Amino acid sequence: MASIFTKIVQGEIPSYKIAEDEHFYAFLDINPLSKGHTLVIPKQEIDYYFDLDDNTLSGLMLFAKKVAKAIDRTMDCKRVGVVVLGLEVPHAHVHLIPLNSEADASFSRPKLKLSPEEFESIAEKIKAAIK
């Protein structure tokens, strides 16, 4: 059975897309820790991050770097943190989280509640900054 992320890539579930290429897809987390919290995934459905082959793993991180730089340029943050947990969805993924303190990366914090218009505005801002 396809993961929720595979369904997003295939367009079966809507997302706030940030970037996409032949192998990778980036989209806003709908339960964000901060504005601009983005998920980056390989399109190939592999459950465990460390089961990715070397080319996919390095490609994922280079794609994530490009997205992180755009987040850094557009969101009010000191840095963009990278978190790999992989327990909530059985599809390898990277969280890119705009940070102003280490506490901003705590997944035990309450998640932000944003309107569809806020998500769209954030997504458009980040997309426009990707180089």
C-alpha positions in Angstrom: 0.0 0.0 0.0 1.4 3.4 -1.0 2.4 5.8 1.8 0.7 9.1 2.2 3.8 10.7 0.7 3.6 8.6 -2.4 0.0 9.6 -2.8 1.0 13.3 -2.5 3.7 12.8 -5.2 1.1 11.1 -7.4 -1.3 13.9 -6.9 -3.9 11.8 -5.1 -3.6 14.0 -2.0 -3.1 17.7 -2.3 0.0 19.4 -1.0 1.6 22.8 -0.8 4.4 22.0 -3.2 7.7 23.9 -2.8 9.9 22.1 -5.4 10.0 19.0 -7.5 12.3 17.3 -9.9 12.5 13.8 -11.5 13.6 12.2 -8.2 12.6 14.4 -5.3 9.6 16.4 -3.9 9.4 19.1 -1.3 6.2 20.4 0.3 5.0 22.2 3.4 4.3 20.1 6.5 0.6 20.6 7.3 1.4 20.3 11.0 4.3 22.7 11.1 6.6 23.5 14.1 7.2 26.9 12.5 6.1 28.8 9.4 8.0 27.3 6.4 8.5 23.8 7.9 9.0 21.7 4.8 9.3 18.0 4.1 11.7 16.7 1.5 11.2 13.2 0.1 12.6 10.9 -2.6 9.8 10.0 -5.0 10.9 6.4 -4.7 9.1 4.9 -1.8 11.7 3.6 0.7 10.7 3.4 4.3 14.0 3.9 6.1 16.3 6.8 5.5 19.5 4.7 5.8 18.2 2.2 3.3 18.4 4.8 0.6 21.2 4.0 -1.9 24.1 6.3 -1.9 23.1 8.3 -5.0 19.5 8.8 -3.7 20.7 9.8 -0.3 23.2 12.3 -1.6 20.7 13.6 -4.2 18.1 14.0 -1.5 20.4 16.1 0.7 21.5 18.3 -2.3 17.9 18.9 -3.2 17.1 19.6 0.5 20.0 22.1 0.6 18.5 24.1 -2.4 15.1 24.2 -0.6 16.7 25.1 2.8 18.5 28.0 1.2 15.2 29.3 -0.2 13.6 28.9 3.2 16.5 30.7 4.9 16.1 33.7 2.4 12.3 34.0 2.9 11.4 32.9 6.5 12.2 35.0 9.6 14.8 32.6 11.1 18.4 32.3 12.2 18.9 28.9 10.6 17.1 26.1 8.9 17.4 22.9 10.9 17.5 19.4 9.4 15.7 16.6 11.3 15.4 13.0 10.2 13.0 11.0 12.4 11.1 8.7 10.1 8.7 7.1 12.5 5.5 8.8 11.6 5.3 7.9 7.9 6.9 4.8 6.3 8.6 6.8 3.6 12.1 8.3 4.0 11.9 12.1 4.6 13.8 15.1 5.9 12.2 17.9 7.9 13.6 21.4 7.1 12.6 23.6 10.0 13.1 27.4 10.3 14.8 27.9 13.7 15.4 30.8 16.0 16.2 28.6 19.0 16.9 24.9 19.5 13.5 24.6 21.2 11.9 25.3 17.8 12.9 21.8 16.6 11.1 20.1 19.5 8.3 17.8 18.1 6.7 17.8 21.5 5.7 21.4 21.1 2.2 22.3 19.9 2.0 22.5 16.1 1.0 25.7 14.4 -2.5 26.1 13.0 -2.4 27.9 9.6 -5.1 28.7 7.2 -4.9 27.4 3.6 -4.2 31.0 2.5 -1.2 31.2 4.9 0.1 27.9 3.6 -0.3 29.1 0.0 1.5 32.4 0.7 4.4 30.7 2.5 4.7 28.1 -0.3 4.7 30.8 -3.0 7.3 32.9 -1.2 9.7 29.9 -0.8 9.2 28.7 -4.4 10.0 32.1 -5.7 13.3 32.1 -3.8 14.6 28.8 -5.1 17.6 29.2 -7.4 
